[in-house]
Amino acid sequence: MKRSIFVSLTLAFFIFANLPALSFVPPNPAIAQGHGGAVASVDRDATKIGINVLKAGGNAIDAAVATTAALGVTDPFSTGIGGGGFMMIYLKAKNRIITIDGREEAPATANINLFQDPDNSKGENLTFFPNRISNGAAVGVPGTPLAWSEALRRYGTWQLKAALRPAIDLAKTGFKVDATFASQVQTNQARFAAFTSTTALYLPNGKPPVVGSIFKNPDLAKTYQMMSSQGVQGFYQGKLGQATIETVQHPPTIAKPSFRVIPGGMTMADLGRYQVQLGTPIFTKYRGYKIYSMGLPSSGGTTGKEVMNIVADFNLPKLDRVKAWHSIIEAQRLAFADRDRFIGDPKYVKVPLTGLLSREFAKNRRQLIGDRAPGKDFRALPGNPLPFQNEASVSLTTVDPPLKTNQPHDNSTTHLTVVDRFGNIVSYTSTLEQIGGSGIVVPGYGFILNNELTDFDLTPNHPNRPEPGKRPRSSLSPTITFEPSGNITAYGSPGGSTIITTALGIGFNRMDFGMSLADAIAAPRISQRNGGVTQVDSGFEKTDVGKGLIALGHVLEPVPEIGAATGISIAPNGRITAAAEPIRRGGGSAMTVKR
């Protein structure tokens, strides 16, 4: 099966051009074509549950919630009710796109000293790994339970109880542990071992689960059953919420953990105040394509639109592929400089969006792109968007030098894509932040809490600094695109700040380089985030394009994995193509209701 997946990548892109051809290629579980609806996710069990919901008459919203709940069982280190996310919904009958912001939120106690080390006489912050990411102070108020409830209440046809039923059964009966699940436990073993509840669930014998063994989570089944009977009020106002608060304020550590674990200040009042936010997406026109992505506090839509605005005047399809990617890389560098300087929760920061997203500002930024890369130690300065808008921006009267930000590359996120027989679409990215989130399982309830507050920047006066009730800036980029061909395509990916560049890469591969959705997802990733070096999938640096970019002065840093995307494309005749990763994160799963 692995050899067949490699063949798929051979067809998808040039990076695997030297692999031997096979005379027989078995069906690829990461690609499916058919009618009547489709689901694409990182996990086969979860995808199958979503398909069964569609077959039983549920719509895309019902299937998306059921699939995500199942991922909370099989992919618990990336998603779950202890985290948050952004959901984008296309309602075909109304020709309308809605966004649901279920982003985690800072408690009322949050401030710039959120991660100050109590044992440090100089008042310095905890080191990022493992201390800062593994404690109660890192946990934001989870938004996932309420996002599920609101999505179903407003746009679904099933009750929460029905949508959770398949995941309850899966948690009870168990699933077969694959190499990805086992390796994620192993990678986090030292962190997980610091907490008694996490050890009991994921390291019962002091070791990660064995590949091929059956893993059950009866505590999570119980939790889902509580939510089924009580609704999400039990999470935000009842016993389940109280257990969450107790865990945040008093992390269940072993007697002598190997690193400093500090408590958080979240209270029941913080849970009770939480609300999901409905909004409208960021809209971009690019070469005849109409692209919708997430708005603030996600920076996915804004940064992606700025990159597309910058490269719009380059004829990428006709350029040599090295020159084309050089232009995209440098546009990413400039847009990330602006993202890091200006973007934050719009309830707390006057973000100059009109200027940032204007064509005139993009033209100004485009002039900074030369024929060669500026070098390994170069960091782009942010531009000044204020002259390109009329409205005042009280918090930004001058443009400062770029602020130091922390942009870890992590994959503790998952994306699923669903379409139903009516043509409704859900593009949904959910997350815990780090792989394994905070590493803390709520005792007796079987789910991991997020560490999303590490997404804040601890620089004073930074637009993304921690404040009470604030939502940290995100990179999640669920996307829906209306194409000149009449196709409607939805996609997204995990990967921390690389999510933005991954979504852009998939888009450019389709819009400028003419790739199919499956090939665009499988193609090598190229991610420049104003960090000097440009991260790429391992092996890309040895390809002709990789060598050409190096010759232009680009410093390419190979990394094992960038993102694990899924997507669905619907043709005007109703024919559906669903696609997931063929290799990344062990390969994903795509299915259709009918072939």
N, C-alpha and C positions, 0 to 999 in steps of 0.2 A: 504493500500500500504506500509506503514511503517513497518507493521509486516512482510510482504513478504520480504522486504529488510533485516530485521533482520535475517530471515531464510537463506537468501543468505550468510550472514556473518557467520551463524552457520556452513554452509557447507564449508565455506572458511577457517575457522581457529578456534582454540580452545577457543578464548576469549569469545565467546558467547555460550559456550557449554551448559549452563544451561537454555537457552531460550526454551520455549515450542514449540513442533513441530506443524505444521498446516496440516490439511488434504488436503487443497487446496492452491496452491501457484500461484498467478497470474503472468503473464509475468513480468520479471524484466527489466525496461527500461534502466538499466545500462549494460545489456549484450545483444548482438545480434550476430547471426550466419547466414551466407549466402554466396552469391557470387556477383561478379560484381562491387565490391568496398564497402568501408565502411568509416564512420566518427565517431569519439568519441570525445566529448568535455564536458565541465561542464554544458552546457545549451541545452535544447531540441530545441528551436527555431533556434539556431545557427547550431546545428547538422543537422537539417532538411534542412536548406539552403545548407549546404555542400553536402548532399545527392542529392538534386535537381540539383545542378551543375553537379555532376557525371552522373545523369540520362540524363541531357541535352547534354552530350558528352564531358564535361570538364574533364581535367585530375586532378591528385592529387594536383598539385600546384594551379590550378585554384580554386579548392574546398577549399584548405587551406586558401587562401587569402579571399575568400568570407565568410568562416566560422569565421575567425578572425575579419573581418570587422563587422559581425553581433554581435560577442562578445563585440565589442566596444560599441554596443548599449545596450545589455542585461547584460553585465558584465563589466561596464565601470570603476569600481573601481580596476580592475585587469589588464586591457589591453586597448589599444586604440592608436590612431595616436600620442598621446602625450608621448609615451613611446618607448620601444625598445624590442629586443629579439634575439633569436638564432634559425635559421631554419636549419634542416638537411633533405636533399633530397636524396632518392635512386632512380636512373634511371635504371630501370630493363633492358632495351634493351642494355645499355652500361655497365651494371654491375658496376656502379660507384656511389660513395657517395660524395656529395658536402655539405659544410656547408656555410651558409650565416650569417655573423655577422652584425646584426643591433643594436648592443649595443649603448646605449647613450654615448655621449662624453662630456668631460669638455670644457667649453669655454676658450678663450685665457686668460681671467682674473683669471683663477683658480690658487690657491696657497695654502700653508699650513694654511693660515689664512682665508680660505673660509667661515668658520662659526663662526668667531670671533664676540662676542657680543659687539656691539658699545656702549652699556650702561654700560658695565662692566669695571671699572677703572683698573682692573688687567689684562685686555686683554684676559679673559677666553672665551671659546667657548660657544655658545648657548647650553642650555640643549637639549638633544636629542628629547624628546617629551614634548610638541607639537612644540616647537620653531624651532629646526633644520630641522625637516621633513616638515615644512609648510611655505616655503618662496621661493622667486625667486632664491636665491643662491643655492638651492638644485636641481634646474632643469638642467638636462643635455640635450644636443642637441638631439632631438628625432631621432631614426633611423627607426621606423616602416614604415612610408610612403615609404621611398626609398627601404626598404627591400621588401615590397610588389611589388613595381614597377619592381625591378631588377629580382625577382623570376619569375614574369610573363613574362618579356621580354626575359629572357634566357631559361626558362624551361616550361612555361605555353603555353596554346593554346588560352586563352581569353585575351582581352584587359582589362586594369584596369577599364574602364567604365562598362563593362559587369560584372566584378567580384564585383563591388560595388553596382550594381543595387538592389539586394535583401536586402542589409542592409539599403539602402536609403528608400525602401518601409517599412521596419520594423521600422525604426526610425520615419517615418511619421504616420503609423497606430498604432504603439505602441505594447506593450507586457504586459502580466499580471505579476504584481509584486509578487514575491515569498518571503518567509520568510528570505532567505539569503540576497536578495537585500535590503529589509527593515531594516534588522539588521545591515548591513554594513553602511547604512546611519546613523542609530541611534548611532552606535559605534563611528562614526566620526562627530557627530552632532556639537560638540564644535568647531572642526577645520573648518568644512564646513561653519559654521555660521560666521566665521571671514571674509569671502569673499562674496561680493555682488553677483557676477556672480554664485557662487556655491549655495548660498542660493536661488537664483531665480530659479535654475534648480531642485535642490534636496530637498529644504526645502521651497517650495512656501508659505506655511501657517505656517511656523515656526516649522513644524513637518515632520518626514520621511513619505514617501508614504505609504499608507495603503496596507497591503497584499490583493491581489485580485483585486486591482485597475489597470487601464490601464495607463502605463507610456509612454509618447511620448517625442521625442527629435527632434523637427523640426530644431533646429540650427545645430545639427550634420548631419541631412539629407542634409541641405544646404551646409555644409562643404564637405561632400562626393560628392555632385553634382559638387562643384567647382573643386575637385580633378579629377572628371570624365572628365570635359571639359578642364581643364588646365594641367592635369597631375600632378606629384608631384613637378614640378617646382614652382607651386603656393605656395607650402608649404615652400620650401627652398629658393625661390627667390622673391615671390610675396606678394600679399595682406594678405594671410593666414599666411605667415611667419612674416610679419610686425606686425600682431595682436598678434602672439605668443611672439615676442620680447618685445612688449609694455607691455604685461602681466608679463613677467619675470622681466623687469626693473621697472615696477610700479604695483606691485600686487594690485588687486582691493579690498582693505580691506574696512570694515565698518569703521565708524568714530573712534570708540574706540575698537579695537579687544582685546580679553582677553589675548593675548600673543604677544610677539614681533615678527613682520614680517619684514624681511630685503629684499632688492631688490637683483636681480642677475645681472651679468655683461654680459650675452649673447648678441650677436649682430647679424645682418644680415650676417656679414662676417663669423661668426661661422656656421650659417646655410648653407651658400654657400659652405663652405669647406668640409662639411660632406660627407663621402662616406661609403657605405657598403663594407665589406671585404669578399671576397670569399676565402675559405680555404679547408683544408683536416681535417678529424676528427682524434681524438686520437683512436688508434687501440689497442685492448687488446685480447689476447688469454687466455681463462680460461676454463679448463676441457672440451675441444673440442668445446667450443662456441667461435665465433668471434664477438667481441663487438666493436661498433663504437659510440663514444660520442664526445662532443664539445671540441675543443682545446681552447687555450688562446685567449682572456682574461677571458674566463670562466674557473673556476677551477674544473668544474664538471668532465670532462674526466680525467684530471691528478690525482685528488684526488681519484676518483673511481678506476683508474688503480692501484694506489699504494696500496689501501686497498686490491684489489684482488690479487696483487702480494704477499702481506704479508700473506694472509690466504691460498694461493695456496697449501702449503705443509701440511695444516691441512686437515684431511679427514672429512670434515664437514658432509657429508651425513651419515656417520657411527658413528659420535660422538653423545653422549647424547645431546638433543636439547639445554639444558642449557649451556653445555660446548661449543657447536658450536657458540651460540650467544655471549658467553663470549669472544671467540676468535675474532669474528667480531667487537664487541664493542671496544676492545682494539686496534684492527687494525685501526678502525676509529679514535680513540684518537691520535694515532701516526701520521697518515696521515694528520689530521687537524693541528697538530703542525707544520708539514712541509709546508703545504699549507699557513698557516698564516705567516711563516717566509720568504718564497721564491717567492710566486706567485704574479705577477702583469702584467700589460700590456706589452707584449714582445717588443713593440716599444720603451719602456722606461726602461725596466729592463732586464738584462741578466739572464734569468731564467735557472737554471741548470737542464733542463728537462731530459737529458740523464742519469744523475746520479739519480735523483728522481725516474725515471720510470724503473730503472734497477733491474733485479732480485737479483743481489748481494746486492744492497742497501736494498731491501726488506728483504733479509735474515738477514742482520744486524739489522734491526728494529724488525724483528720477535723474535729475542732473548730476547727482553725486555718484552715480554708477559709472565706473570706468571700464576700460577694456581688461583690467586684471584685478584680482582680489587684493585687498589692502594689506594682507599679512596676518600672521597668527596672533599678534598682540594687539591688533586693532579692535577698538570698540566704537561703534557708530554713536555719534551724539544725537540726542533727540532733536527733531525739528521744532519750529514754532508755528503751531496751527492757528494762533489767535488772529493774525491778519486775514485769515481766510474764512472768518465768520463774523456776523454782525452782533450777535448777542454777547453780553458780558460774561466773563468767567472770573468770578470774584476771587477764586482760590489760585488763579494762575495769571499774575500780572507780568511775570518775567519767566523765562525758561532757564532752569538751572542745568548744570552738568548732569549726566546720567547718574542715577542713584544705584548703589550696589544692591543687587537683588540676588536671591537664591532661586535657581531654576533647576532643581533636581530632575533627572530623567527617571521616571518610574512608571510602572504599568498597572498599578492597582486600580484599574477602572475597567469597565466592560461596556461594549456597545451592542445593541440589538436593533434590528430593523424588521418591521412588520407591514404587510399590506393585506387587506381583506378583499372579499369578492365585490365589495361596493367601490373599491378604489381608494378607501381611506388608508392613510399611511401614518405610522409612528416611527420616528427616528429618536432613539432614547439612549443617552449615555449616563450611567450611574457609577458611583465611586465610593471608596473608603479613604482615598488618598494614597498612602503607601501600600505596597503589597502586604496584606495582613493588617492594614489600618494601624490603629494604636497597639495592636497585639493583645488587646484586653477583651476577653469574652465576658459578657454579663453572666455571672454565676447562676446556673439553673435555667437560663433562657436561650443559650446556644447561638448567639450572634455576636459578632465582633463590632466594637465601636470604632468610629472613624478617628483619624488624626488630622482632620482638614484644617485646623487652625494654624498648622505649620505653613499653610499657603500665604499667611500674612507676611509682610515685610517688617522687620523690627527696627528699621531706620526711622528716626523721628521725622515727623511731617511728611512721610511718604504717603501717597494717596491710597496705598494698600496696607497701611498700618492697622493693627488691631484696635477696635473700639467696641463699646457695648452694643450688641444687636447688629453689628455689621457682618456682611457676608464677604468672605475672602475672595479676591479675584480668582477666576477660574480660567481654564483653557479648554473646557469641554466644548465640542463643536459638532453637535448633531446637525446634519445638513439635508436639505431637500432642494433639488434642482429641476427646473423645467427647461427642457432642451429644444433646440430648433427642430429636431426630428419629430417632436411630439412625445418623446419619451419623458417620463417622470422618474427621477433617480434620487434615492435617499441613501445616505451612508454616514459613517462616523467611526471613531476609533478611541481606544485608550492610549495612554502614553505620557501623562504629565504635560509639560509645555510642548512636547513633540506632537501632541494631538493636533495643534493648529497647522503645523507643517505637513503632517500626514494627510489631513483633510484637503489641504491645498494641493498636495502631490497627486492625490486621487483625482481631484478636479482638473488639474493641468493635464494629467495623462489622458483624460477623456476629452476635454474641451480643445486642447491644442495638439495633442499627439495621437488622437483618434483611437485610443485603446477601448476594448470592451471593459465592462465593469469588473469582471473577474480578473482580467489582466492588469487593470489599473490598481486593484487591491494587492495583487501579488507582486507588483513591480517593486524594485528596490526603493528605499526611503532615503531622502536627503533632507536634513534638518539643520538650518542655521538660525540661531536664536540670539544673535549679537553676543556670542560667547567666544569669539576668536576662531576656534576650530569649527568645522562643519561635521556633524555626526552623520554617518551613513551606515547602512546595513553591511555587515561583514562580507567582504568579497567584492563589494562595489568598487573599491579603490583600485582593483586589478583589472577592471573592465576598460574598454576604450574611452568611454565617457569619463570614468573616474580618473584615468591617466591624463585625459585632456584637461580636466579641471585642476589637477595638481600642476600641470604645466602652466596654467594661468595664475598660479600662486595660491590656490586654495589648499588649506591644510585639512585633510579628511581624517576623521577619527572613526574607525570601524567600531561598532557596538553590536552585541549579540542580537538585539531585537528592538525595533522601533514600532510600537503600536500593534494592534491586532484587530483590524477593521472588519466590518460587515456592511453589506449594502444590498439594495434591491432596485431593479429598474423595470418599469412597466411600459411596454410598447403601446402605441395607439390602438392596436387590435386586441389588447388585453393580455398578450403574452408576457409572462413574468420571468425575469432572470434574477435569481437570488444567489449571492456570493459571500463567502467568508474566506478567512485566511487558509491557504493550503498548507502552510508550515508554521508560521509564527504562533507562539503559545500552544504548540502541539496540533495546530490546525483547528478550524472552526467547523460549523455545521450549517448547511443551507437546505431547506426543504420547501416544496410547494404542495398545495392541497391536492391538485390534480396534475398529472403529467400531460 
